Amino acid sequence: MTKAIQITIDEQLLRQVDDAVAELGETRSAFIRDALRSALRRFEIQKLERQHAAGYARQPVRPGEFDVWESEQMWGDE
């Protein structure tokens, strides 16, 4: 289901959007939908990164904790 909405943007941003959609050959709506999807993906990644950082702040890495994986990082150059 789709829903029509109204948004307010400044004229310069609208000109930039119109230039981009003309170059891409798509509609404003499609361009804005894609932009919103991209923004939501970035938001979700940032949220996960904050959770990850908070987890390590609560329980920092202990010295030697990942030493067992050192051999897995070799690329065969040695």
C-alpha positions, 0 to 999 in steps of 0.5 A: 500500500502506498500513501501520498504525503506532503513535505516541505523543502527549500527551493535549492534542495528541490532544484537539486532533486529535480536535476538529479531525477532528470539525469536519472530519468526517474520521478521525484517520488522514486528518488525520494523513496530511494533516499529515504530507504538509504537514510533508514539503512544508515540509521539502522547501521548507526544504531547497531554500531552504537549497540556494539560500542555499548556492549564493548564499553560494558565488557571490554576485550580482554588481553589475549581474547582473540589471539586464537584467531591470529593464524586465521588472519594470514594471507599466505605471504609468509 
